[in-house]
Amino acid sequence: MALTRHLQQNYHYSLQLPPVPAGRDPVDWFLLDVKTGYCEQFATAETLMLRHLGIPARLATGYATGDYDPVLNQAVVREHDAHAWVEVWFPGHGWVPVDPTPGVSPLAATQFPSHWAAGGIARLLPHLTIGAPGAVLGSLGALAAIPPAIAIALVAVLAFIWLRRRSWGARVKPHPGESELLRLYERLQRRMRRRRAPPETPLEYEHAMDLPVLMDITDAVNEGVYAGRWPDRARVRELEEQISSR
């Protein structure tokens, strides 16, 4: 973390970089000469420096979380959200994302605002804003002249949105064996006395623990999560019996 803070506090972020001089190592040039770069330079430099110190680290590339859209109830990720960061191995926790890019939280976290955060209602109902032009308020007809009616309409719209979200959520039903398998997987992690870290995949967790009891259930979890092939309840009971007998 000291190394991450050093890069964030003493180096500058910029997308406007001159080409690397011929014969110069790009990381050396970034660290010792220009001290300016974008996320790839920061992440690559920290990965190599951590490895030089004997700390396991790897470069990760992908996308940041984007912008939360309260209407769609989704994160909107665009091309400019492309990003690079570092994953560092912490014993007992697995691979943990760390971000040395200036202006970014050093310990990456995924946080979205509340669905009804300040401004959310205004984006859902742009006509019902304080100080709206007369022409816009006029388009509301009689509601513009009766403030209590506007309040009632606002409550009605919010209730409609809430009911629609409940109905959308009700349509998505888990596979019959999904809940049972994931509960069994949670119980097995507690039995191992070391839970899988959030950045750690089930396969990485299996390799780290190196216990035969994890192999079959890890395969089942991977097939369910990544291929949508969840086992039926009979198969889950077989896995539970296998685990109990070991």
Backbone as CSV, one residue per row, in Angstrom:
resi,resn,N_x,N_y,N_z,CA_x,CA_y,CA_z,C_x,C_y,C_z
1,MET,0.829,-1.196,0.000,0.000,0.000,0.000,0.871,1.258,0.000
2,ALA,2.038,1.168,0.636,2.965,2.312,0.608,3.416,2.588,-0.819
3,LEU,3.674,1.535,-1.566,4.084,1.692,-2.959,2.945,2.286,-3.791
4,THR,1.731,1.837,-3.546,0.569,2.372,-4.263,0.384,3.862,-3.979
5,ARG,0.486,4.241,-2.712,0.337,5.666,-2.358,1.461,6.504,-2.962
6,HIS,2.681,5.944,-3.018,3.808,6.681,-3.593,3.535,7.018,-5.058
7,LEU,3.032,6.056,-5.825,2.738,6.312,-7.233,1.606,7.319,-7.381
8,GLN,0.580,7.211,-6.542,-0.547,8.132,-6.652,-0.171,9.568,-6.291
9,GLN,0.742,9.724,-5.342,1.052,11.058,-4.819,2.207,11.743,-5.549
10,ASN,3.063,10.978,-6.218,4.276,11.565,-6.803,4.328,11.479,-8.322
11,TYR,3.329,10.870,-8.936,3.291,10.762,-10.395,1.984,11.364,-10.901
12,HIS,1.947,11.686,-12.178,0.812,12.410,-12.752,0.119,11.564,-13.814
13,TYR,-1.201,11.733,-13.892,-2.001,11.017,-14.878,-2.212,11.894,-16.098
14,SER,-1.978,11.328,-17.276,-2.224,12.053,-18.523,-2.322,11.050,-19.663
15,LEU,-3.229,11.342,-20.617,-3.335,10.516,-21.820,-2.452,11.048,-22.942
16,GLN,-1.863,12.228,-22.739,-1.022,12.838,-23.762,0.438,12.542,-23.440
17,LEU,0.972,11.482,-24.018,2.347,11.083,-23.735,3.158,11.064,-25.020
18,PRO,4.405,11.521,-24.959,5.278,11.387,-26.131,5.692,9.932,-26.300
19,PRO,6.181,9.549,-27.469,6.624,8.161,-27.656,7.854,7.856,-26.799
20,VAL,7.977,6.603,-26.410,9.132,6.176,-25.616,10.389,6.293,-26.471
21,PRO,11.435,6.936,-25.980,12.669,7.062,-26.765,13.223,5.701,-27.152
22,ALA,13.845,5.657,-28.313,14.419,4.411,-28.810,15.476,3.888,-27.829
23,GLY,15.410,2.606,-27.560,16.395,1.985,-26.690,16.088,2.085,-25.215
24,ARG,15.029,2.813,-24.819,14.680,2.957,-23.417,13.638,1.917,-23.023
25,ASP,13.778,1.387,-21.804,12.751,0.509,-21.256,11.539,1.358,-20.887
26,PRO,10.329,0.993,-21.347,9.156,1.846,-21.091,8.869,2.072,-19.608
27,VAL,9.063,1.051,-18.769,8.785,1.217,-17.346,9.821,2.123,-16.695
28,ASP,11.110,1.924,-17.037,12.149,2.812,-16.506,11.898,4.260,-16.925
29,TRP,11.515,4.431,-18.185,11.255,5.789,-18.690,10.103,6.440,-17.927
30,PHE,9.055,5.660,-17.636,7.929,6.189,-16.875,8.335,6.524,-15.442
31,LEU,9.044,5.614,-14.775,9.367,5.802,-13.357,10.432,6.861,-13.123
32,LEU,11.425,6.947,-14.001,12.603,7.777,-13.729,12.636,9.084,-14.505
33,ASP,11.922,9.161,-15.637,12.030,10.356,-16.480,10.736,11.180,-16.494
34,VAL,9.729,10.712,-17.215,8.540,11.553,-17.401,7.648,11.588,-16.157
35,LYS,7.619,10.498,-15.392,6.766,10.401,-14.196,5.324,10.797,-14.495
36,THR,4.896,10.495,-15.701,3.541,10.794,-16.159,3.068,9.634,-17.028
37,GLY,1.817,9.259,-16.872,1.303,8.169,-17.689,-0.178,7.971,-17.442
38,TYR,-0.739,6.946,-18.055,-2.129,6.596,-17.804,-2.172,5.235,-17.129
39,CYS,-3.350,4.671,-16.983,-3.505,3.521,-16.092,-2.578,2.357,-16.430
40,GLU,-2.327,2.109,-17.739,-1.457,0.987,-18.097,-0.038,1.177,-17.546
41,GLN,0.479,2.408,-17.616,1.820,2.664,-17.092,1.871,2.456,-15.581
42,PHE,0.886,2.995,-14.877,0.875,2.863,-13.415,0.746,1.399,-13.004
43,ALA,-0.178,0.674,-13.624,-0.405,-0.714,-13.228,0.774,-1.606,-13.590
44,THR,1.349,-1.402,-14.790,2.498,-2.216,-15.195,3.689,-1.967,-14.283
45,ALA,3.950,-0.694,-13.961,5.089,-0.362,-13.105,4.919,-0.971,-11.715
46,GLU,3.726,-0.849,-11.137,3.545,-1.413,-9.793,3.641,-2.932,-9.811
47,THR,3.114,-3.576,-10.832,3.204,-5.032,-10.911,4.657,-5.487,-10.917
48,LEU,5.491,-4.845,-11.737,6.896,-5.245,-11.829,7.644,-4.940,-10.532
49,MET,7.339,-3.803,-9.898,8.038,-3.460,-8.660,7.646,-4.405,-7.526
50,LEU,6.372,-4.776,-7.458,5.947,-5.721,-6.428,6.608,-7.077,-6.633
51,ARG,6.690,-7.528,-7.869,7.353,-8.801,-8.140,8.836,-8.729,-7.775
52,HIS,9.455,-7.587,-8.037,10.865,-7.413,-7.673,11.060,-7.519,-6.163
53,LEU,10.046,-7.102,-5.400,10.105,-7.195,-3.940,9.697,-8.571,-3.423
54,GLY,9.356,-9.472,-4.343,8.960,-10.809,-3.923,7.493,-10.944,-3.568
55,ILE,6.683,-9.946,-3.932,5.246,-9.981,-3.638,4.516,-10.418,-4.908
56,PRO,3.749,-11.507,-4.862,3.037,-11.956,-6.065,2.050,-10.894,-6.543
57,ALA,2.142,-10.541,-7.814,1.264,-9.521,-8.387,1.037,-9.834,-9.851
58,ARG,-0.112,-9.393,-10.354,-0.414,-9.603,-11.773,-1.177,-8.401,-12.319
59,LEU,-0.983,-8.125,-13.609,-1.656,-7.020,-14.282,-3.051,-7.462,-14.705
60,ALA,-4.046,-6.639,-14.425,-5.431,-6.931,-14.811,-5.944,-5.793,-15.683
61,THR,-6.645,-6.135,-16.756,-7.243,-5.124,-17.634,-8.706,-5.452,-17.848
62,GLY,-9.496,-4.426,-18.003,-10.930,-4.627,-18.209,-11.635,-3.285,-18.233
63,TYR,-12.703,-3.172,-17.448,-13.498,-1.948,-17.419,-13.833,-1.560,-15.986
64,ALA,-13.902,-0.262,-15.743,-14.399,0.236,-14.465,-15.917,0.036,-14.414
65,THR,-16.527,0.387,-13.282,-17.952,0.085,-13.077,-18.890,0.978,-13.871
66,GLY,-18.394,2.031,-14.505,-19.257,2.883,-15.314,-20.152,3.777,-14.478
67,ASP,-21.261,4.200,-15.058,-22.204,5.115,-14.409,-23.511,4.387,-14.124
68,TYR,-24.037,4.606,-12.923,-25.304,3.970,-12.552,-26.467,4.728,-13.175
69,ASP,-27.343,4.009,-13.875,-28.533,4.584,-14.479,-29.738,4.194,-13.626
70,PRO,-30.352,5.147,-12.910,-31.463,4.802,-12.019,-32.720,4.370,-12.762
71,VAL,-32.858,4.758,-14.033,-34.034,4.353,-14.790,-33.934,2.884,-15.191
72,LEU,-32.777,2.514,-15.728,-32.561,1.122,-16.134,-32.212,0.226,-14.958
73,ASN,-31.815,0.838,-13.821,-31.325,0.083,-12.667,-30.145,-0.779,-13.075
74,GLN,-29.239,-0.185,-13.870,-28.070,-0.894,-14.382,-26.869,0.040,-14.389
75,ALA,-25.689,-0.571,-14.444,-24.477,0.200,-14.663,-24.231,0.295,-16.165
76,VAL,-24.044,1.510,-16.663,-23.778,1.726,-18.079,-22.269,1.870,-18.251
77,VAL,-21.654,0.922,-18.942,-20.201,0.888,-19.124,-19.894,1.223,-20.579
78,ARG,-19.045,2.223,-20.771,-18.709,2.680,-22.119,-17.224,2.433,-22.404
79,GLU,-16.831,2.748,-23.640,-15.452,2.500,-24.055,-14.455,3.265,-23.192
80,HIS,-14.821,4.492,-22.786,-13.881,5.286,-21.995,-13.711,4.748,-20.575
81,ASP,-14.505,3.740,-20.191,-14.342,3.116,-18.876,-13.279,2.015,-18.877
82,ALA,-12.633,1.772,-20.025,-11.550,0.780,-20.067,-10.474,1.164,-19.058
83,HIS,-9.924,0.181,-18.369,-9.019,0.482,-17.265,-8.032,-0.665,-17.055
84,ALA,-6.941,-0.367,-16.384,-5.947,-1.375,-15.985,-5.627,-1.170,-14.517
85,TRP,-5.435,-2.259,-13.780,-5.123,-2.181,-12.360,-4.237,-3.364,-11.988
86,VAL,-3.982,-3.534,-10.707,-3.084,-4.582,-10.220,-3.880,-5.506,-9.301
87,GLU,-3.576,-6.792,-9.356,-4.099,-7.744,-8.378,-2.915,-8.312,-7.602
88,VAL,-2.985,-8.208,-6.270,-1.884,-8.604,-5.389,-2.346,-9.770,-4.524
89,TRP,-1.471,-10.751,-4.351,-1.821,-11.927,-3.552,-1.601,-11.641,-2.080
90,PHE,-2.690,-11.663,-1.305,-2.618,-11.518,0.146,-2.869,-12.891,0.766
91,PRO,-1.903,-13.452,1.500,-2.110,-14.767,2.122,-3.370,-14.772,2.983
92,GLY,-4.184,-15.787,2.786,-5.425,-15.900,3.530,-6.592,-15.181,2.902
93,HIS,-6.335,-14.365,1.865,-7.414,-13.608,1.221,-7.478,-13.828,-0.287
94,GLY,-6.374,-14.240,-0.896,-6.352,-14.437,-2.343,-5.962,-13.166,-3.086
95,TRP,-6.371,-13.089,-4.346,-6.015,-11.949,-5.190,-6.904,-10.751,-4.861
96,VAL,-6.285,-9.655,-4.471,-7.001,-8.440,-4.059,-6.695,-7.325,-5.054
97,PRO,-7.716,-6.672,-5.641,-7.461,-5.572,-6.574,-6.874,-4.352,-5.858
98,VAL,-5.822,-3.801,-6.428,-5.175,-2.585,-5.928,-4.968,-1.666,-7.123
99,ASP,-5.253,-0.379,-6.954,-5.204,0.545,-8.096,-4.263,1.716,-7.800
100,PRO,-3.115,1.799,-8.486,-2.171,2.897,-8.248,-2.443,4.150,-9.077
101,THR,-3.460,4.133,-9.918,-3.738,5.292,-10.765,-4.217,6.473,-9.918
102,PRO,-3.641,7.670,-10.080,-4.084,8.829,-9.306,-5.565,9.125,-9.521
103,GLY,-6.236,9.519,-8.442,-7.642,9.853,-8.518,-8.574,8.672,-8.370
104,VAL,-8.014,7.471,-8.191,-8.821,6.262,-8.036,-8.575,5.702,-6.639
105,SER,-9.608,5.109,-6.037,-9.438,4.508,-4.721,-8.376,3.413,-4.779
106,PRO,-7.353,3.452,-3.895,-6.287,2.439,-3.947,-6.809,1.020,-3.801
107,LEU,-7.774,0.813,-2.919,-8.412,-0.497,-2.781,-9.742,-0.424,-3.502
108,ALA,-9.791,-1.025,-4.675,-10.969,-0.893,-5.527,-12.190,-1.487,-4.856
109,ALA,-13.340,-0.838,-5.023,-14.608,-1.339,-4.491,-15.701,-0.990,-5.474
110,THR,-16.705,-1.837,-5.565,-17.839,-1.595,-6.442,-18.982,-1.076,-5.611
111,GLN,-19.317,0.204,-5.786,-20.396,0.813,-5.014,-21.278,1.616,-5.954
112,PHE,-22.556,1.358,-5.902,-23.513,2.121,-6.685,-24.335,2.979,-5.736
113,PRO,-24.789,4.143,-6.171,-25.629,4.966,-5.307,-26.974,4.311,-5.072
114,SER,-27.653,4.769,-4.027,-28.996,4.282,-3.749,-29.905,4.569,-4.935
115,HIS,-30.891,3.691,-5.170,-31.811,3.896,-6.278,-32.514,5.241,-6.178
116,TRP,-32.727,5.703,-4.950,-33.458,6.947,-4.760,-32.550,8.028,-4.196
117,ALA,-31.284,8.026,-4.607,-30.343,9.041,-4.128,-30.757,10.403,-4.668
118,ALA,-30.136,11.451,-4.100,-30.460,12.806,-4.533,-30.271,12.935,-6.037
119,GLY,-31.247,13.448,-6.706,-31.177,13.604,-8.155,-31.806,12.447,-8.896
120,GLY,-31.959,11.297,-8.261,-32.543,10.161,-8.945,-33.982,10.421,-9.354
121,ILE,-34.771,10.993,-8.424,-36.163,11.291,-8.732,-36.240,12.329,-9.852
122,ALA,-35.354,13.322,-9.802,-35.396,14.367,-10.828,-35.132,13.785,-12.216
123,ARG,-34.246,12.761,-12.290,-33.972,12.174,-13.594,-35.147,11.313,-14.059
124,LEU,-35.839,10.671,-13.117,-36.986,9.855,-13.488,-38.154,10.722,-13.935
125,LEU,-38.335,11.858,-13.251,-39.476,12.737,-13.528,-38.977,14.149,-13.788
126,PRO,-38.377,14.411,-14.940,-37.755,15.718,-15.178,-38.755,16.872,-15.190
127,HIS,-40.046,16.616,-15.457,-41.015,17.713,-15.496,-41.388,18.199,-14.109
128,LEU,-41.161,17.386,-13.093,-41.566,17.770,-11.737,-40.361,18.306,-10.975
129,THR,-39.784,19.392,-11.472,-38.633,20.000,-10.824,-38.975,21.417,-10.420
130,ILE,-38.402,21.868,-9.322,-38.657,23.227,-8.846,-38.074,24.219,-9.843
131,GLY,-38.857,25.237,-10.181,-38.374,26.257,-11.098,-38.456,25.849,-12.553
132,ALA,-39.249,24.836,-12.879,-39.389,24.432,-14.275,-40.089,25.541,-15.064
133,PRO,-39.777,25.680,-16.356,-40.397,26.735,-17.165,-41.902,26.588,-17.208
134,GLY,-42.580,27.719,-17.428,-44.030,27.706,-17.474,-44.573,26.794,-18.557
135,ALA,-43.888,26.724,-19.711,-44.374,25.894,-20.808,-44.375,24.425,-20.412
136,VAL,-43.339,24.014,-19.667,-43.273,22.616,-19.238,-44.358,22.320,-18.234
137,LEU,-44.537,23.231,-17.244,-45.588,23.019,-16.252,-46.955,23.053,-16.907
138,GLY,-47.086,23.894,-17.920,-48.368,23.947,-18.608,-48.708,22.641,-19.287
139,SER,-47.685,21.916,-19.724,-47.943,20.637,-20.385,-48.540,19.625,-19.437
140,LEU,-48.477,19.893,-18.121,-49.077,18.991,-17.150,-50.565,19.234,-16.970
141,GLY,-51.077,20.259,-17.620,-52.506,20.520,-17.538,-52.926,20.970,-16.160
142,ALA,-54.018,20.384,-15.657,-54.594,20.792,-14.371,-53.655,20.530,-13.218
143,LEU,-52.691,19.594,-13.364,-51.775,19.281,-12.262,-50.934,20.486,-11.878
144,ALA,-50.650,21.372,-12.859,-49.806,22.526,-12.567,-50.492,23.497,-11.628
145,ALA,-51.800,23.480,-11.615,-52.541,24.426,-10.785,-52.938,23.848,-9.445
146,ILE,-52.741,22.574,-9.250,-53.176,21.931,-8.006,-51.987,21.195,-7.398
147,PRO,-51.197,21.856,-6.521,-50.027,21.205,-5.922,-50.321,19.886,-5.234
148,PRO,-51.424,19.733,-4.478,-51.688,18.419,-3.862,-51.823,17.310,-4.896
149,ALA,-52.405,17.638,-6.040,-52.558,16.630,-7.079,-51.201,16.200,-7.626
150,ILE,-50.257,17.161,-7.694,-48.911,16.826,-8.159,-48.254,15.845,-7.197
151,ALA,-48.434,16.119,-5.896,-47.861,15.209,-4.905,-48.455,13.819,-5.028
152,ILE,-49.775,13.762,-5.233,-50.437,12.465,-5.387,-49.920,11.754,-6.638
153,ALA,-49.752,12.516,-7.728,-49.254,11.912,-8.964,-47.844,11.364,-8.774
154,LEU,-46.998,12.125,-8.037,-45.637,11.676,-7.789,-45.635,10.368,-7.005
155,VAL,-46.470,10.296,-5.958,-46.564,9.064,-5.170,-47.045,7.910,-6.038
156,ALA,-48.014,8.195,-6.920,-48.548,7.137,-7.783,-47.476,6.608,-8.730
157,VAL,-46.665,7.532,-9.293,-45.610,7.101,-10.205,-44.568,6.263,-9.477
158,LEU,-44.174,6.715,-8.275,-43.198,5.954,-7.496,-43.734,4.572,-7.144
159,ALA,-45.004,4.508,-6.786,-45.601,3.211,-6.469,-45.616,2.309,-7.687
160,PHE,-45.909,2.898,-8.861,-45.910,2.108,-10.101,-44.525,1.550,-10.387
161,ILE,-43.482,2.421,-10.237,-42.108,1.965,-10.487,-41.731,0.861,-9.517
162,TRP,-42.113,1.011,-8.255,-41.795,-0.010,-7.241,-42.459,-1.336,-7.582
163,LEU,-43.733,-1.283,-7.993,-44.442,-2.511,-8.343,-43.854,-3.161,-9.581
164,ARG,-43.437,-2.355,-10.568,-42.834,-2.917,-11.775,-41.528,-3.615,-11.435
165,ARG,-40.710,-3.011,-10.569,-39.452,-3.648,-10.184,-39.692,-4.950,-9.442
166,ARG,-40.720,-4.965,-8.592,-41.045,-6.203,-7.893,-41.484,-7.272,-8.875
167,SER,-42.258,-6.872,-9.875,-42.724,-7.864,-10.852,-41.582,-8.363,-11.711
168,TRP,-40.625,-7.459,-12.081,-39.464,-7.905,-12.858,-38.642,-8.893,-12.054
169,GLY,-38.449,-8.568,-10.762,-37.660,-9.464,-9.929,-38.347,-10.795,-9.717
170,ALA,-39.694,-10.791,-9.703,-40.411,-12.034,-9.453,-40.306,-12.985,-10.630
171,ARG,-40.047,-12.442,-11.836,-39.972,-13.317,-13.000,-38.694,-14.148,-13.007
172,VAL,-37.658,-13.681,-12.358,-36.383,-14.382,-12.361,-36.356,-15.359,-11.197
173,LYS,-36.570,-16.616,-11.492,-36.592,-17.636,-10.462,-35.346,-18.498,-10.574
174,PRO,-34.694,-18.764,-9.469,-33.483,-19.586,-9.536,-33.823,-21.020,-9.919
175,HIS,-32.854,-21.692,-10.502,-32.998,-23.112,-10.821,-33.200,-23.893,-9.527
176,PRO,-34.000,-24.967,-9.553,-34.267,-25.702,-8.309,-33.026,-26.133,-7.551
177,GLY,-31.943,-26.464,-8.266,-30.740,-26.920,-7.572,-29.744,-25.829,-7.244
178,GLU,-30.007,-24.589,-7.736,-29.037,-23.503,-7.548,-28.878,-23.128,-6.077
179,SER,-29.984,-22.842,-5.408,-29.905,-22.407,-4.010,-29.291,-23.486,-3.130
180,GLU,-29.703,-24.755,-3.352,-29.171,-25.847,-2.536,-27.672,-26.011,-2.718
181,LEU,-27.200,-25.886,-3.983,-25.772,-26.046,-4.252,-24.965,-24.925,-3.604
182,LEU,-25.441,-23.683,-3.726,-24.689,-22.560,-3.169,-24.678,-22.602,-1.641
183,ARG,-25.773,-23.060,-1.030,-25.766,-23.216,0.428,-24.783,-24.291,0.855
184,LEU,-24.721,-25.383,0.094,-23.758,-26.440,0.390,-22.329,-25.929,0.238
185,TYR,-22.089,-25.121,-0.790,-20.761,-24.558,-1.023,-20.366,-23.626,0.125
186,GLU,-21.323,-22.846,0.640,-21.044,-21.970,1.778,-20.699,-22.788,3.026
187,ARG,-21.459,-23.856,3.263,-21.172,-24.695,4.431,-19.796,-25.334,4.324
188,LEU,-19.423,-25.733,3.127,-18.109,-26.340,2.941,-16.990,-25.334,3.199
189,GLN,-17.183,-24.070,2.792,-16.169,-23.050,3.056,-16.002,-22.814,4.550
190,ARG,-17.123,-22.814,5.279,-17.014,-22.661,6.731,-16.278,-23.849,7.347
191,ARG,-16.516,-25.008,6.800,-15.822,-26.202,7.296,-14.323,-26.109,7.024
192,MET,-13.950,-25.478,5.896,-12.527,-25.308,5.559,-11.842,-24.261,6.445
193,ARG,-12.674,-23.466,7.153,-12.179,-22.389,8.031,-11.419,-21.305,7.268
194,ARG,-11.698,-21.204,5.998,-11.154,-20.097,5.195,-12.086,-19.907,4.015
195,ARG,-12.816,-18.787,4.021,-13.785,-18.523,2.969,-13.094,-18.018,1.718
196,ARG,-13.749,-18.201,0.587,-13.218,-17.717,-0.682,-13.252,-16.197,-0.702
197,ALA,-12.129,-15.562,-1.055,-12.061,-14.104,-1.119,-12.862,-13.609,-2.323
198,PRO,-13.439,-12.385,-2.271,-14.255,-11.875,-3.377,-13.553,-11.894,-4.738
199,PRO,-12.251,-11.524,-4.846,-11.630,-11.562,-6.176,-11.195,-12.969,-6.594
200,GLU,-11.344,-13.953,-5.729,-10.829,-15.299,-5.969,-11.901,-16.150,-6.652
201,THR,-11.560,-16.739,-7.789,-12.518,-17.608,-8.468,-12.634,-18.930,-7.715
202,PRO,-13.732,-19.677,-7.927,-13.846,-20.984,-7.278,-12.671,-21.906,-7.588
203,LEU,-12.165,-21.842,-8.825,-11.041,-22.707,-9.188,-9.764,-22.282,-8.463
204,GLU,-9.542,-20.973,-8.333,-8.372,-20.500,-7.584,-8.482,-20.911,-6.115
205,TYR,-9.689,-20.836,-5.582,-9.902,-21.244,-4.190,-9.605,-22.732,-4.027
206,GLU,-10.060,-23.544,-4.970,-9.791,-24.987,-4.907,-8.295,-25.273,-4.946
207,HIS,-7.576,-24.594,-5.845,-6.134,-24.818,-5.950,-5.404,-24.347,-4.692
208,ALA,-5.879,-23.240,-4.112,-5.221,-22.722,-2.911,-5.419,-23.665,-1.725
209,MET,-6.606,-24.231,-1.594,-6.888,-25.126,-0.478,-6.296,-26.511,-0.700
210,ASP,-6.234,-26.960,-1.980,-5.606,-28.233,-2.347,-6.194,-29.399,-1.549
211,LEU,-7.546,-29.487,-1.582,-8.238,-30.567,-0.877,-9.160,-31.279,-1.854
212,PRO,-9.071,-32.614,-1.942,-9.917,-33.352,-2.894,-11.410,-33.116,-2.688
213,VAL,-11.826,-32.810,-1.445,-13.243,-32.645,-1.168,-13.847,-31.475,-1.947
214,LEU,-13.010,-30.547,-2.406,-13.506,-29.375,-3.112,-13.705,-29.599,-4.608
215,MET,-13.119,-30.649,-5.161,-13.058,-30.778,-6.611,-14.440,-30.885,-7.258
216,ASP,-15.263,-31.844,-6.797,-16.560,-32.076,-7.446,-17.502,-30.892,-7.286
217,ILE,-17.550,-30.304,-6.087,-18.472,-29.181,-5.880,-18.000,-27.938,-6.628
218,THR,-16.684,-27.770,-6.778,-16.177,-26.638,-7.561,-16.580,-26.786,-9.020
219,ASP,-16.474,-28.003,-9.563,-16.908,-28.232,-10.943,-18.398,-27.915,-11.102
220,ALA,-19.207,-28.329,-10.122,-20.647,-28.077,-10.197,-20.949,-26.583,-10.127
221,VAL,-20.254,-25.853,-9.232,-20.465,-24.409,-9.114,-20.054,-23.701,-10.399
222,ASN,-18.916,-24.070,-10.977,-18.455,-23.437,-12.215,-19.436,-23.687,-13.357
223,GLU,-19.949,-24.909,-13.472,-20.907,-25.200,-14.534,-22.192,-24.390,-14.350
224,GLY,-22.611,-24.238,-13.102,-23.827,-23.478,-12.863,-23.656,-22.000,-13.120
225,VAL,-22.584,-21.411,-12.561,-22.381,-19.963,-12.662,-22.010,-19.540,-14.076
226,TYR,-21.102,-20.276,-14.713,-20.560,-19.828,-15.995,-21.256,-20.439,-17.208
227,ALA,-21.920,-21.598,-17.049,-22.586,-22.231,-18.186,-24.098,-22.327,-18.002
228,GLY,-24.599,-21.997,-16.800,-26.026,-22.062,-16.562,-26.560,-23.479,-16.410
229,ARG,-25.666,-24.446,-16.216,-26.086,-25.840,-16.055,-26.053,-26.198,-14.569
230,TRP,-27.102,-25.803,-13.863,-27.176,-26.100,-12.439,-27.609,-27.546,-12.233
231,PRO,-27.049,-28.230,-11.228,-27.439,-29.620,-10.975,-28.847,-29.683,-10.387
232,ASP,-29.494,-30.858,-10.565,-30.784,-31.029,-9.915,-30.570,-31.350,-8.438
233,ARG,-31.667,-31.399,-7.690,-31.552,-31.581,-6.244,-30.957,-32.934,-5.881
234,ALA,-31.232,-33.948,-6.719,-30.669,-35.274,-6.451,-29.146,-35.235,-6.525
235,ARG,-28.621,-34.512,-7.510,-27.164,-34.405,-7.644,-26.573,-33.633,-6.468
236,VAL,-27.270,-32.595,-6.004,-26.786,-31.837,-4.849,-26.721,-32.738,-3.611
237,ARG,-27.742,-33.585,-3.448,-27.722,-34.507,-2.307,-26.560,-35.492,-2.413
238,GLU,-26.234,-35.942,-3.634,-25.075,-36.816,-3.820,-23.788,-36.105,-3.399
239,LEU,-23.653,-34.843,-3.806,-22.462,-34.076,-3.426,-22.395,-33.915,-1.909
240,GLU,-23.540,-33.655,-1.289,-23.569,-33.490,0.165,-23.145,-34.780,0.864
241,GLU,-23.584,-35.928,0.357,-23.186,-37.201,0.946,-21.691,-37.463,0.757
242,GLN,-21.157,-37.101,-0.414,-19.724,-37.280,-0.667,-18.901,-36.445,0.313
243,ILE,-19.347,-35.214,0.531,-18.617,-34.317,1.431,-18.688,-34.836,2.872
244,SER,-19.854,-35.333,3.275,-20.027,-35.813,4.643,-19.187,-37.052,4.911
245,SER,-18.944,-37.853,3.861,-18.199,-39.090,4.066,-16.700,-38.898,4.066
246,ARG,-16.222,-37.696,3.727,-14.777,-37.460,3.641,-14.250,-36.769,4.907
